[in-house]
Amino acid sequence: MEAEAYRAYCLQSVAAAYDVVLITSEEPTWEVPYLRDCFVVSDPADQAALSAAGRMLAERHDLAGVFTWTEWYLVPVARLARQLGLPTTAPEAMQACRNKATSRALFARHGVPSAASVSVRTLAEAETAAQRIGYPLVLKPAAHAASIGVIRADTPEQLTAAFAFADQAAGLGRESTSVLVEEYLDGPEVSVECVSYRGETTVVAVTRKTVSAPPFFEELAHCVDAADPLIDVVTPVARAAIRALGITDGVSHVEMRLVDGRPRLVEVNGRIGGDMIGHLVSLATGIDLPRAAADIACDRAPDLTPTRSSAAAIRLLYPDTSGTLDRLAYEGDRAPWLERIHFQHHVGDDLLLPADGGDMFTARIGYLITTGPAADVTQARAEQALGSLGIHIAPRTADGSTRDRAA
């Protein structure tokens, strides 16, 4: 189960300090050892259903707090906390995080460096926005995550297909079904991992990212170094973005690009970063972000004292072509610095890249995590581990057949 592969560390951390009861969309499996023998199966994205489940749990237990690390549930969970009289950032702030058009407007109002952005619903509106902003452009759903539906267009000729790609994903949005046409921020991408408590925000780490070649923005790697000097550069802008949105409490994952060395906001996610970033922060600094989120949800000051200074990196494994996975193995030594390796696809599975209509769920093979005393050592070890992977793809051809290809 991919939820286990990417979020079990969160639940394990919280359960070590608190009795946990769960509202979940399906009957728990791997979560069971971490629960206090209580869960409710309900749709967390359905406000009425979530509220009913929350009231049921509140009748059985003395609830101290409620929170989520799932992007799609941020607004309903904030509303549930307010209904139950529990600590929370205002639901309106979570709504502003979820709707990127609202975020851009608030950044502009509060002077937070961001990107020129126009919300559109039709190709004609996108063409007008493109003329105003200029190429290259980024098109993205106003309310999505994980780079789904995000695409770059460098010319008017590319805009039609790019709009169709973004619009299809936008149609699945809950908070908005609009598409944003935005200025392309040309520079390296980072995320800033932040913790806010009673309106005060602490930046605990910077994550340096590697993304795929245009026109897509699939995230391929992340690296956290406790001694990264970039933290001083990005901290003021990250704090300003969080203030602009009205986030007072919780863990935030603030994405930005460095344009000519200066931070420009991409978006703020009002939860722990995905792709095991919270785990990388723990490996590099000793700071436990899931525990911090749980403490804040219960109105307790989180312990953000670093207990180590090292580095950790994750490589997200993708094929170089769509096709059938016909060989997958790790053939090297399991050195102590190879913290973990996980395969989420198996031999016989079909892999579909974004260029062929897929996304991270249909294309990603898995991940590996390495550690080291500093970022350069950690990255070198990741390259070494990648060299020990045996991956073989039978690519798709125009007639639907496959032919062998090694990756």
C-alpha positions, 0 to 999 in steps of 0.5 A: 500500500502506497499510503504505508510506504510514504506515511507510515513514519508519520503515524508511527511517530504520533502513536509513540506519543499519543493515543490515536483514533482514525477517520479513514476512507477504508478499513485500516490494515497497516495502521492497526498497530498504531491505533487505540482500537478505534476507527471510523470508516468515512470519506474525509473529503465529505464535510458532512460525513467527516463531521458526523464521524468526528462527533462519534469519536468525540462521544467515545474519547476525550479528543485533544486534537485533530490533524491530517497530512493529506492535501485533499483533507486540509479544509474539511479537517480544519472545519472539523477541529473548529466544530469540535472546539479543538485548536486549528488554523482557520479553515479559510487559511487552509482554503487559501492554501488549497486554491492557488489563485487565492494564494497568489492574490494574497501574496500580491496583497502582502508583497510576497514575491511570487509569479504573475498569475491569471485564473482562466476557464477557457482556451481563449482566456488562456490565450489572452493571459499568455499575451499579457504574461509572455512566454514561457508559461506554466499552466496548472490546476488551481486546486491540485497537488503532486505536480498533477496537471502542471505543464510548461508552454514555450510558444503559442503553438504549445498552448492548446495542448498544454491547456487541455492537459491542465484543464483535464486535471483541474476538472477533478479539483474540489476547491476550484476547477479553474486553470492558472496561467502563470509566469515561468519562474526560471531557477532551482526549486526548493521547499522550506519546511516550516512549523507554526505555533500560535502565530510564530513560524520556525523554519526547520529545514530546506529541501533542494529538489530535482525536477524532470525536463520540460514540459512536465514538473515531476519531482525526481529527487529531494535532499535535506542538509542540516547545514544548508546555508540557503536557510537564511535566504529563504526564511524571511520569504517563507514566513511572509508567505505563511503570514499572508495566508493566515496560517497560525498553527501546524506544519507547512511545506513552502515551495519556491524557486530561486530566480537570480538567487532570490526566492519567488513563491510557487505555493504553500502546502499546509501540511507535512511535505510528501515524498518522505520529506518529513523523514529526510528532515528527521534523518538530517536534523533529528526534528520530528515533524509528525510529532510537532504537528500532533503537538500543535494540534493539541495546543502544545509547544513542539520541540524543534531542537535539532539533535543531529547535523547531517544530510539525507536524500531520496531518489524517486525512481522513474522509467525513461519510457512507458512500457511493461516492467519486466525486471526489477532488483537491487543488486548491490550491497546494503550499505548502512547509508542506504536507509531504505529502498521501496518498490511500489510497482512490480514485474509485469506492471504497466508504467505510464509516464506523463507524456503518455497520459500518466502521472506519478502514480502510474509511472513511479517505480519506487524510491531509495533513501541515502544518508551522509554527513553532508549533501554532496556525500549523500548525493554521491551515495544515491548515485552509487545505489542507483547504479546497483538497480537492475530495471528493465522496461519493455517499451510500448510501440505504436502498434501496442506491442513491446520491445526490450529496453534497459533502464 
